[in-house]
Amino acid sequence: MGPTVAGVPYCGLPPDPTDLWSRWNFDPILIAILLIIAIAYAAAVPAATRRGVIDRCNGAAFFAGWLLLSLTLISPLCALSVSLFAARVGQHMIIVLLATPLIAAGRPLAAARALAGRPRASQSETQSFLGALGASAAFAIALWFWHMPSPYAATFASHAVYWSMHITMILSALWLWGVLLDRRGTRAVSVIGTGLVASTQMSLLGAIITFAPHALYSPHATTTAAWGMSQLLDQQLGGAIMWVPGGVIFLAAAMVPLWSLVARAPLTLGAKSR
């Protein structure tokens, strides 16, 4: 977010293994934005709590997710992602599989509406389906686009492109998890479908990257040897990090409402038989 330095990625030059832990990212603009987000949510908490929109668990989840997101962006992982594709993928997976679901569980939009005195508008099943479809499409497009070789390489050449990647992935993941964490019974089918689509497309992309016969990502052509890996091995590790955790976590998110439907089915059938 700071001024672009010609030829230098946002997170700096590739780090040396001996000085990695000194490579924290203290970009003042980034830190200010992160603090503004935390303060804005904290300001909305009293009104949202009074209205019964959120509780302590929601608030704890939000701040845990905010802290995790902040660490992925300012910790030495930022610098390591310049050297290793696996580190960049790991950063993305922490964001989309851990940080954003926690933030979404904090219900920040509901808290903002409560602060503004605006109740949540009800949605029809058609609107819910279209919202789930939009979230699935937005997340898939962001994930696949930014892991294509050319857009990926562009994030190393431009700070604006780098932050376009992070912002689109974070927002699309928040939208997706907003759908996946909706536990209203009428939304179960949309949640199940959204989780299955997310699991399938992320697993597919991870598998394609893992089994690619040659290295795809030019920014790492000369940066992996210092870490004891070939470029192809680094790429395969990154693909596996995307493939396995992404597939499993999104599949689990789909299975929770499916299990609830299956568990309720005998009770429904029993009630009808009487």
C-alpha positions in Angstrom: 0.0 0.0 0.0 3.1 2.2 0.3 4.8 3.8 -2.7 5.9 1.5 -5.4 9.6 0.9 -5.8 10.5 -0.1 -9.3 11.3 -3.8 -9.5 10.6 -4.5 -5.8 7.5 -6.5 -4.8 5.2 -5.0 -2.1 6.7 -7.4 0.6 10.2 -6.5 -0.4 13.1 -8.4 -2.0 13.3 -12.2 -1.4 14.5 -12.7 2.2 17.5 -14.6 3.2 16.7 -17.6 5.5 19.0 -16.2 8.2 17.1 -12.9 8.5 13.5 -13.9 7.8 12.2 -13.2 11.3 13.4 -9.6 11.0 11.2 -9.0 7.9 8.0 -7.7 9.5 5.8 -5.5 7.3 5.1 -2.2 9.2 3.4 -0.4 6.3 1.7 2.5 8.2 -1.2 2.6 5.7 -2.0 -1.1 6.1 -1.7 -0.9 9.9 -4.0 2.2 10.0 -6.6 0.4 7.8 -6.5 -2.7 10.0 -6.9 -0.5 13.2 -9.8 1.4 11.6 -11.6 -1.9 10.9 -11.2 -3.1 14.4 -12.3 0.2 16.0 -15.3 0.4 13.7 -16.5 -3.1 14.7 -15.8 -2.4 18.4 -17.9 0.8 18.1 -20.8 -1.2 16.6 -20.7 -4.0 19.3 -22.8 -2.2 22.0 -25.7 -1.4 19.7 -25.6 -4.8 18.0 -25.5 -6.6 21.4 -28.4 -4.6 22.8 -30.5 -5.6 19.7 -29.5 -9.2 20.1 -27.7 -9.2 16.7 -24.4 -10.5 18.1 -23.1 -11.9 21.3 -19.7 -12.3 23.0 -18.9 -15.3 20.8 -19.5 -13.3 17.7 -17.2 -10.6 18.9 -14.5 -13.0 19.9 -14.7 -14.7 16.5 -14.4 -11.4 14.7 -11.3 -10.2 16.6 -9.7 -13.6 16.4 -10.1 -13.5 12.6 -9.0 -9.9 12.5 -5.8 -10.8 14.4 -5.1 -13.8 12.1 -5.6 -11.7 9.0 -3.4 -8.9 10.3 -0.6 -11.4 11.1 -0.7 -12.9 7.6 -0.2 -9.4 6.1 2.4 -8.0 8.5 4.3 -11.0 9.7 7.5 -12.4 7.9 5.1 -14.6 6.0 4.6 -11.6 3.7 8.4 -11.6 2.9 8.5 -15.4 2.6 5.8 -15.3 0.0 8.1 -13.4 -2.3 10.5 -16.4 -2.3 8.2 -19.4 -2.2 5.0 -20.1 -4.0 4.0 -22.4 -1.2 4.3 -19.5 1.3 2.0 -17.3 -0.9 -0.5 -20.1 -1.2 -0.2 -20.7 2.6 -0.9 -17.1 3.2 -4.0 -17.3 1.0 -5.3 -20.4 2.7 -4.9 -18.9 6.2 -6.9 -15.9 4.9 -9.7 -17.8 3.1 -10.0 -20.9 5.3 -9.3 -19.4 8.8 -9.4 -15.7 9.1 -12.4 -14.8 6.9 -14.7 -17.5 8.4 -13.9 -16.1 11.8 -14.5 -12.5 10.7 -17.8 -13.6 9.0 -18.8 -15.4 12.2 -18.6 -12.0 13.9 -21.4 -10.8 11.7 -19.8 -7.4 10.9 -22.6 -6.4 8.4 -25.3 -7.2 10.9 -23.4 -5.2 13.5 -23.1 -2.2 11.2 -26.8 -2.4 10.4 -27.6 -2.4 14.1 -25.4 0.6 14.7 -27.2 2.4 11.8 -30.6 1.3 13.2 -31.5 -0.6 10.0 -33.0 -4.1 10.5 -31.9 -7.0 8.3 -34.2 -7.3 5.2 -35.7 -10.8 4.8 -34.7 -12.8 1.7 -36.8 -15.1 -0.4 -35.5 -18.5 -1.3 -34.8 -17.3 -4.8 -32.8 -14.3 -3.5 -30.9 -16.7 -1.2 -30.1 -19.0 -4.0 -28.9 -16.1 -6.2 -26.8 -14.8 -3.4 -25.2 -18.2 -2.9 -24.6 -18.5 -6.6 -23.0 -15.1 -6.7 -20.7 -15.8 -3.7 -19.6 -19.1 -5.3 -18.8 -17.5 -8.6 -17.0 -14.5 -7.1 -14.8 -16.7 -5.0 -14.0 -19.1 -7.8 -13.2 -16.3 -10.2 -10.8 -14.6 -7.7 -9.1 -17.8 -6.7 -8.5 -19.1 -10.2 -7.6 -15.7 -11.7 -5.0 -14.8 -9.2 -3.4 -18.3 -9.4 -3.0 -18.1 -13.2 0.7 -17.5 -14.1 0.3 -14.1 -15.7 -1.9 -12.4 -13.0 0.2 -14.0 -10.3 3.4 -12.6 -11.8 1.8 -9.2 -12.1 1.3 -9.0 -8.3 5.1 -8.9 -8.0 5.4 -6.0 -10.4 2.7 -3.7 -9.0 1.6 -2.8 -5.5 -1.8 -1.9 -6.9 -2.2 -5.3 -8.5 -0.9 -7.0 -5.3 -3.6 -5.4 -3.2 -6.3 -6.0 -5.9 -5.5 -9.7 -5.4 -5.8 -9.5 -1.6 -8.9 -7.3 -1.5 -10.8 -9.4 -4.1 -9.9 -12.7 -2.4 -10.8 -11.4 1.1 -14.1 -9.9 0.1 -15.2 -12.9 -2.0 -14.2 -15.2 0.8 -16.2 -13.1 3.3 -19.2 -13.3 1.0 -18.8 -17.1 0.6 -18.5 -17.7 4.3 -21.4 -15.4 5.0 -23.4 -18.0 3.0 -21.8 -21.0 4.5 -22.3 -19.9 8.1 -26.0 -19.1 7.6 -27.7 -21.8 9.7 -31.4 -20.9 9.0 -33.1 -24.1 7.9 -34.5 -22.6 4.8 -31.0 -21.9 3.5 -29.6 -25.4 4.0 -29.8 -26.4 0.3 -27.9 -23.2 -0.7 -25.3 -23.8 2.0 -24.7 -27.4 1.0 -24.4 -26.5 -2.7 -22.1 -23.6 -2.0 -19.8 -25.7 0.2 -19.6 -28.6 -2.4 -18.8 -26.2 -5.2 -16.1 -24.4 -3.2 -14.6 -27.7 -2.2 -14.6 -29.1 -5.7 -13.2 -26.1 -7.5 -10.4 -25.5 -4.9 -9.4 -29.2 -5.0 -9.4 -29.1 -8.7 -7.2 -26.0 -8.9 -4.8 -27.4 -6.3 -4.5 -30.7 -8.2 -3.8 -29.0 -11.5 -1.0 -27.0 -9.8 0.4 -30.0 -8.0 0.5 -32.2 -11.1 1.7 -29.6 -13.6 4.7 -31.1 -15.4 6.7 -28.0 -15.3 7.1 -24.8 -13.2 4.4 -22.2 -13.9 5.3 -19.2 -11.8 8.2 -17.1 -13.1 8.7 -14.9 -10.0 10.0 -17.9 -8.2 12.5 -19.1 -10.9 15.5 -18.0 -8.8 14.2 -17.7 -5.3 13.5 -21.3 -4.1 17.0 -22.7 -4.1 17.9 -20.8 -0.9 15.2 -22.7 0.9 16.4 -26.1 -0.3 13.7 -26.6 -2.9 13.5 -26.7 -6.7 10.9 -24.4 -8.2 8.8 -27.4 -9.2 8.9 -28.9 -5.7 7.8 -25.5 -4.2 4.9 -25.4 -6.7 3.8 -28.9 -5.9 3.9 -28.1 -2.2 1.8 -25.0 -2.8 -0.7 -27.0 -4.8 -1.0 -29.6 -2.1 -1.6 -26.9 0.6 -4.5 -25.6 -1.5 -5.8 -29.0 -2.5 -6.1 -30.8 0.8 -7.1 -28.2 3.4 -9.3 -26.3 1.0 -11.2 -29.4 -0.1 -11.6 -30.8 3.4 -12.7 -27.5 5.1 -15.3 -26.5 2.5 -16.6 -30.1 2.3 -17.0 -30.0 6.1 -18.9 -26.7 5.9 -21.3 -28.4 3.4 -21.7 -31.5 5.5 -22.8 -29.7 8.7 -26.3 -28.5 7.3 -26.6 -31.8 5.4 -26.1 -33.8 8.6 -28.7 -31.6 10.3 -31.2 -32.3 7.5 -30.5 -36.1 7.7 -30.9 -36.0 11.5 -34.2 -34.2 11.3 -35.6 -36.4 8.6 -36.7 -39.3 10.9 -38.4 -36.9 13.2 -40.3 -35.3 10.3 -41.3 -38.7 9.0 -42.4 -39.8 12.4 -44.5 -36.8 12.9 -46.2 -37.3 9.5 -46.9 -41.0 10.3 -48.8 -40.0 13.4 
